[in-house]
């Protein structure tokens, strides 16, 4: 199966324009020789399973066979409905607290088996979401959903620390040093210094 992203993850997470509100943000791993821990990633726009599951199932039903059951960890889902109507059928929804990764959605199909998707939190920045969706869709991926979320948080912390250091450097004149006009000014000052000394 090839990777599919209906809406590029670089789009804003809270973009509600007509074009994007109906688009599904989904990335699927291509079929590989060895099964990965994750089959892809899904970036829903909210934590409302009733609102979000129908569009997900509508895309996955033709690819994977009719999705009949979904399970989540309720840690990040405020309401877990028992059933969700989806395009002509009903998907049963269950939950597992200790047994299921809190950042994962498990989908079951009678004919095709099961799939595990990383759920990218709706408020995730587009840059982090793009990284998470690519990592979860790697056919050779060996990370769990929670490990990918931890790695994304670590990368974000490193990025923010680098930005903070750069901002301090710029505020202390580091940015001016890259300015050709600033370089010209500093080359004049040393020439003036001996003249001032000899003028005493």
N, C-alpha and C positions, 0 to 999 in steps of 0.2 A: 504494500500500500504506500502511496506517495504522500509526502507531507502536504497538508492542506491548511492554508490560512486564508479564511474568507475576508478578514479585515486585518490589514497589517498591524502588528503590535506597536508600531510607532504612532498610531492614532491615539488621541487622548482617551484616557479611561472613562471620563465622564461625558464624552461626546455623545449627545442625544439627537444629532441631526437625523432627518428621515433616511438618509443613505446608510448611516452606520447603525441606527437603532435596530434595524432588522437583520443586520449582518452578524454572522456568528464568528467569534474569535476563537479559533480552534486550530491546533497543530497536531497532526498525527504522524507517528513514526512509520517509516517505510518498513515493509516486511524484511526481516533479516534472518540470517542463519540460526542465531541463538536469540531466544526471547529476551527482551530488555525488561527491566523491572517496571517501567512505565510505557504505556502505549501512546503517549502524547500529553498535551496540555489543553486546558479549556480556561478561557478568561471571561467569566460571566460579568455582567454589568451590575449585578446585585447579589445579595444573599437570599433571594426569594426563589426557592426551588419551584414553586408553582409557576412563576413567571419565566424562569430560565430553562427548565427542562424540556418544554415542548420544542423549542428551536434546536436544541442539541439532539434530541431523539429524531427529529425530522431529517437532519443531515446524516446521522449515523445509521438509521434503519436501512437505507438502501445499500450502505457499505458493509455493515456487519450483520444484517438480519435484524428482525424486529427486536428492539430493546424491551425486555419484559420486566426487569427489576433493576433498581439502582440502590446502592447503599452509600451512606456518608457517615462521617464521624460528626456528631452534633456540636462539637466544640465551636465551629465557625458558622453554623447554620442555626439562626434563632428559632425557626420553626421547621420541623420535618414532617410534612404531610404524609399520610399513609398511602395515598394514591394521587397520581397526577394524570389528567386526561391529555393524551398526545395523539394528534392526527389519526383519529379513527380507532384508537385503542387506549388502554389504561396502563401506565407504568406503576408498578408497586414500588414504594420507597421504604427502605428500612435503615436502621442505624446500628452501629457498633461503636462503643466508646473506647474500650481498651484494645480491641482486636484490629481496628482500622486506623491507618495513618490519618491524622486530622486534616491534612492538606490533599487528600486523595478522594476521588470519586470512583466507585466500582460500578461497572455496567455489566449486566448479564443478558445474554440472548439464548433462547432455547436451542437454536441451530448452530450457533457459532462459538459459544463459550463466554469468556469474560475478558474485560479490558479494564485497565487502571489508568485513569487520567489524573495528572497533577491539576489541582484547582488553583489558578493564579488569583489571589485576592482582588476583588473589583477595584480597590483604591490604589493598586500597584502603579508605579510610574511606568510610562511606556518603555523606557530603556530597560528597566528591570524585567518587565513583562516579556519583552523580546528575548532577553537572555534566558529566562525561565522556559519559555515555549520552545526555544531551540534546544536547550539542554534536555528537556523532557521528551523531545522527539528524536533524540539520538538513538538509532537502532542498537548501538553498542553500549548505551547508558547502563550503569550499574548503581546509580544513586536512587534512594527512595525520595518520595515527594518532600518529606521533612528535611532531608539532607540538602536537597536543592534549594529549599527556602532558606536554610541556614547559610549556604554558600552565597546566595543572592544578597542576604543581609550583610555578610562579611564584605563582599565586593562593594556594596553601597557605602559602608562605613569607610573603607579605604578610599573610595572616590571622594566622599565628602571631606575626609581629612586632607587629601591632596588639594582639593579646592580651597580649604581654609588656609593651608600653608601658602598657596599661590596668592590668595587675597592679601595676606599679611605681607608677603614679599612685594606685591604691587603697591601696597600702602606705604611701604618704607622706601619707595623709589626704585624698586627693581624693574618696574615696567618702563620707567624713564630711561634706564640704562640701555634698553633695547631701542630707544628712540634715537635716530641718527642725529637730530638736533642736539640732544643731550650729550652725545659723544663728542660733538664738535665743541660744545661749551667746556667740557672737561679737558680737552686738548689745549685750550687757550690758557687756562688757569696755571698750569705748571710753568709755562713760558713767562708769565707775569711775576711769578714768585721770586726768581733770582733778581729781577730788576728792582723789586721792592727791597730786597736785602742789600743790594749794592747801593741803593739810594740813601742809606742811613748815614 
